[in-house]
Amino acid sequence: MSGHYKTYDPDQLFLLPPSLKEWLPEGHLAYFVSDVVDELDLGEIEKTYSAKLQGQPPYHPAMLVKLLFYAYCMGIPSSRKIEKETYEDIAFRILAAGYHPDHDTIADSPENRPTPVVVTWVSSSPFTM
């Protein structure tokens, strides 16, 4: 087949690593979720981590809350599907900062228990009076 096409080489390496944030449009829901979670006081959730620090360091609570909030906004409540999205979806990859928490970690995390998340959201939400 002849013709003049733009260069297509899926194996082409980047000279510099790309910023994943450049792959989502400005104003994307993932950025909104990230900004909202950054404003939340996650102290109650962090207390549950400090009480049981052993083994490998845990994932940052803000990252897990961002993943959960965004997943729920997208209609994805399954921890297995959330784990899969951290590999396949750019928005999830950005929120997870390139990490891929296991579905057990997502399901067992303190952030996934309704009480701390609801208390955190209600007590520090800019949308409450």
C-alpha positions in Angstrom: 0.0 0.0 0.0 1.5 3.3 -1.0 0.6 6.8 0.2 1.8 9.5 2.5 0.8 8.8 6.1 1.8 10.2 9.4 4.5 8.2 11.0 3.0 5.3 12.9 5.3 3.3 15.2 3.5 2.0 18.4 6.9 0.8 19.7 8.4 4.3 19.5 9.9 5.3 22.9 9.4 8.8 24.3 12.6 10.9 24.6 11.3 12.1 28.0 8.6 10.5 30.0 5.2 12.0 29.3 3.1 13.7 31.9 -0.1 11.8 32.2 -1.9 15.0 33.0 -1.4 16.1 29.4 -3.6 13.1 28.3 -6.8 14.4 29.9 -8.6 17.6 28.9 -8.6 20.5 31.3 -11.7 20.4 33.5 -12.0 16.6 33.5 -14.0 15.1 36.4 -10.8 13.4 37.7 -9.2 16.7 38.3 -12.3 17.9 40.2 -12.3 14.8 42.4 -8.6 15.3 43.0 -9.1 18.9 44.0 -12.0 18.1 46.3 -10.2 15.3 48.1 -7.1 17.5 48.5 -9.3 19.9 50.5 -10.7 17.2 52.8 -9.3 16.6 56.2 -8.4 12.9 56.1 -7.2 12.9 59.7 -9.7 10.3 60.8 -8.7 7.9 58.1 -5.0 8.5 58.7 -5.5 7.5 62.4 -6.5 4.0 61.3 -3.2 3.7 59.5 -1.0 4.9 62.2 -2.5 2.4 64.6 -1.5 -0.6 62.5 1.7 0.3 60.7 3.6 -2.9 59.9 5.1 -4.5 56.9 5.2 -2.4 53.7 4.1 1.2 53.9 0.5 1.7 52.9 -0.8 3.6 50.0 -1.5 7.3 50.7 -5.1 7.7 52.0 -5.7 10.6 49.6 -4.9 8.4 46.6 -7.3 5.7 47.7 -10.1 8.2 48.5 -9.6 9.8 45.1 -9.9 6.4 43.4 -13.0 5.5 45.3 -14.7 8.8 44.8 -14.0 8.8 41.1 -15.0 5.2 40.7 -18.3 5.8 42.4 -18.9 8.9 40.2 -18.3 6.7 37.2 -20.6 3.9 38.5 -17.8 1.5 39.3 -18.3 0.2 42.9 -16.3 -3.1 42.4 -12.8 -3.1 43.8 -11.7 -5.6 41.1 -12.9 -3.2 38.4 -11.2 -0.3 40.1 -8.0 -2.2 40.2 -8.4 -3.0 36.5 -9.1 0.7 35.7 -5.8 1.7 37.2 -4.1 -0.3 34.4 -6.5 0.7 31.6 -7.9 4.1 32.1 -5.9 7.3 32.0 -8.0 9.1 34.6 -7.6 6.3 37.1 -3.8 6.1 36.4 -3.5 9.9 37.1 -5.4 9.6 40.4 -3.4 6.6 41.4 -0.1 8.3 40.4 0.9 5.2 38.5 0.2 2.8 41.3 -2.0 -0.2 41.0 -3.5 -1.1 44.3 -4.7 -4.7 44.6 -8.5 -5.2 44.8 -8.1 -6.6 48.3 -6.3 -3.4 49.3 -9.1 -1.3 47.8 -11.9 -3.3 49.4 -10.2 -3.5 52.8 -9.0 0.0 53.0 -10.4 2.3 55.7 -11.5 4.7 53.0 -13.9 2.1 51.7 -15.8 1.9 55.0 -18.7 4.3 54.9 -18.3 6.0 58.2 -14.8 7.7 57.9 -15.5 8.7 54.3 -18.9 10.1 55.1 -17.7 11.9 58.2 -14.7 13.3 56.3 -16.9 14.5 53.5 -19.6 16.0 55.6 -17.3 17.7 58.1 -15.0 19.3 55.6 -17.0 19.6 52.4 -17.0 23.0 50.9 -20.6 22.3 49.8 -22.0 22.1 53.4 -23.1 25.1 55.4 
